[in-house]
Amino acid sequence: MSDMHLPDHRNKYLSVGRFAQAAQLSRKALRLYDELEILLPAWVDPDSGYRYYSTEQLEKARFIRLLRDAEMPLADIRRVLAAASVDEAIQQVVEHRQGFEEKVEEVRRSSQRVLAYLRKENETMSTTVTVENFPARHAISIKRTIRVPAFHQFIPQALEQLTSHAADQGVQLAGDPICFYYGPVNESDDGPVEICFPVEGAVMPGGDIVVREIPAHRAAVAAAGPERSKFPVILEVWDGVFDWVQRNKGVMSEETVPCYEIWQGGDTISVVIPFEEAG
């Protein structure tokens, strides 16, 4: 490539290799950031296709490197870079840090369970299971195919939407919110899930809110207080209820009512596993 192709002020432009070295980023990373429009080259040679970056872009590149060092996904980095204000960007970074710290805590707790299993250590907390008969109930609900962490963000939105719909319809909520799980919900599995409120009185559907009947059913139930209601600790409660059903030769029948949680006040969650007596 001849110098005649370079734009004016060529001393401000760096080749990909030199820019990568100055920003302490790999060529592969720069290529990916270009494809995702996170960090575009300042100039591309129309003949050779060579990419050039300006020295003024070093600050942004190093900021992106800091965000990646903080284990921030590229999609979140795009949002930080597109933030309308510094305060908005700060809030996004703080939320990412909180989520990452929660993930670290999940890994710590899960690894403790793994080590306890390998060492054949007895569980320190038992799960108390009761059997309850639930009557048929009228409910309004919203169903989603969704993964973590979007699921956690969706919960308060869904509860607010359902509560407002009931108020607009002039009907009373008749119990704590319920979340039906039609499949696992985590970073790779997307359920689906259905969040609903039992209601009293006639109610019409609206938007993505449907009206449904929760059939009468018999279920094994265990309450998880604040110390056990957070993920992944609550999985121990789920395991305990499933084990109880198996020990008592119960038959789970999710064709009628899937497994679910009742979200009660005070950070208490009841795990509910519908079952039928073995014939």
N, C-alpha and C positions, 0 to 999 in steps of 0.2 A: 504494500500500500504506500502510495506517495504522500508526502506532506500536504500536497495541494488539496487532498480530500478532507483534511482536518478542519474543523471550524475555527473561527478566530479565537484568540486567547488559548492556544493549544497547550500552553504550560499549565492550564488548570485541569486538563483532562488526563486521566490515567487509564491504561489498558486494564483488562479484566484481571490479569495476573498481579499487576502492581496495586490495583484497588483492593483486591482480595487480601493481599499481604498487609496493606495499610489498615484495613478494617478488621483484620484477623478473622476473615470469613473464607470458606472454601469456594472455589470456582463453581462447584456443584450447587452450593447454597445460593450463590448469586444468580445462577441460571434458574433455579426454582423460584426465587423472589421475583425475577423478571417475568416468568410465566404466570405467576399469581398476581402480578401487578402490585406487589408490595414495595419493590424497589426497582424502578425502571432505569435503564441506562440513560445517561444524559444525551448520548449521541450514538447512532449506529451507522457504520460505514455502508453506504448503499451498494457498493461494489463487492466488498468482501464479507459483509455481515458482521464484522468485528464490532464488539460493544465497547463503549468507552464511558467512564464515569467521571463526574466532576469532583474536584477536591471538596466542594461544598456539600457533597452527598455523604462524606465520611461521618459526619455527626449522626445522620439518620441511620446509616449502616451500623454504626457502633451501638446505637440505641436498640436496633432490632436484635443485635447480638446479645445485649443485656436481657432482653425479653426472652430470647431463646434459652439463655443460661438459667432463667427463672422457670424453665419448663413450660412456657406458655405456648399453646398450640398456634399454628399459623393463622387459623381463622380468627382467633382472639387478638392476635397481633394486628391483623387488618383493622379490627374494630378500634383498637387503641390508637392506631395511626390516623384513623378517620374521625376520632372524637372531636366534637364541636368545641370543646374547651379543655384546658388543663385539668380542671376539677373532674370532668367526666372521664378523662384518661386515668387520673389517679384512682377514681372509684372502680374502674374496670380492673386495674392492677391489684387493688386491695381485695376485690372479690375473687380474683384468680388465686391470690396468695391464701385466702381463707379456704378455698376449695382444695388447694394443694395440701394445706396442713391437715384438712379433714381426711384426704386420701392417705397421707402418711400415717395418720392415726388408725385408719382402717387396716393398712398393711401391718402395723405394729400389733394390733389386736388379733388379726388373722394368723400372723406368724406365731403368736403365743399359743393359739389353739392348735396349730400344726405341731409345735414342739411338745405341747401337752399330750397330744395324741400319740406321737412317736415315743414319748417317754412313759406311756401308759399311766399317765397321771389322772386321778379322778377329777371330774368336773367339780368346781367349787360352788356352783350355783345350780340348783335343781329347778325344774319347771313344774309348777302346780297347774294341773289340768282339771277343768270341770266340764260337765256335759250340760248343754242348754238346748232347749227347744225354742226355736224362733218362729213366731207366727208369720203369715204372709204379710207383706208390707208394700204399700204404694210408694214409688220413689221417682225422683227426677235425676238424670245422670248425664255425664259426658264421657265418651269413650275415646281413647287415643292409642295409637301405636307410637311408642316413644321410648327413648333411652335416657339413662343418666348421663349428664346432669340436667338435661332439659326437663326430665320428670319432676325434679325438685322445684324447678322454677314454675312448672305448670300447676302444681298443687294449690298454692294460694290463689292463683288466677281462677282455677276451676271452682274452688270453694266460694270465692266472691261472686262469680258468675251464677252459680246455682242459688246462692243466698238471695241475690238481687232478683233472680227470676221468680223465686217463691214469693218474695215481697210484692213484686209487680202483679202476680197472679192472685194475691190476697190469700195465700194458703200458709199454714203453719208448718215449720220443720218439726218432724216427729222423732228425732233421735240424732245421735252423733253421725258425722260423715263416715261413709264406708268406702273402701277401695278394693274392688275385685281385681284379682290378678289372673289373667288368662294364660300367662306364661311369665318366665323370669324377666325382671327389669334391671338391667345394669348397663355397663358401657358397651356391651356387644349385643345383648338381647333386648327386644323392644316390646315385650308384653304380648298383646296389648293390655291396657289397664282401663278400668271404668270407675270413676269417682261419682258417688251419688249421695243424696240426702233422702231419707224417708220423709214423707209429707202426709199431712192430713187434709183431705178435701180434694175436690176435682181440680185438675191442673192441666193446662195445654202445653204441648212441646213448643220450642222456639229456637230457631237457629240450629246449633249443634247439640242442643239440650233435648233429650228424649224422655218420654214417660214410660216407666216399666213397672212390672210387678216382680217383687222378690218373693219367690215361692217359700212356703213354710218348710223348715228343714231342722234337722237335729245336727248338732256340731260339738266338737271338742274345742274348748276355749282356754286360752292362757293369757293373762294380763302381763304386759311388760311395763314396769314403771320407768321413771326418767333414767335410771341407771342402766336399763337394758333395752330402751326403745330406739336407740340410735343404731344405724347401720355401721358396722356389720354385726354388732352384738346381738341385735334382734334375730339374726339368723339362728342363734342358739335356741331361742324360744320357738321359732318355727320347727327346728329339728326336734325339740322336745315334744311338741304337739303331734307331729307326724309319727314319732316313735310310740307315743301313747296310743294312737289309733291302731298302729300295727300290733302292739302288745295285746290290745283288747280285741283283736281280730275284727276291727271295723273295716268297712269297705267304702273307700272314697268314691263319691259319685259327682263329678264336676259337670256332668251333663245338665244337671238341674241348677246347682249353685256352685260356682268356683270358690276356691279358697280366697279369704279376704281378711282385711284388717279393719277394725273399728278405731277411728282416731278420736280418742277422748281427751278431756281437758287435762292440764297438768303434765303434758308430755307423756301421757300413758296411752299405750296402744294395746288393743286386744287382738291376738292372732286367732282366727276362726277357721277351723278345718271341718267342713260339712262331711258327714259320714252316715252310713247305714249299718245296722246290725248285720253281721254275717248270717246267711241263711243256713 
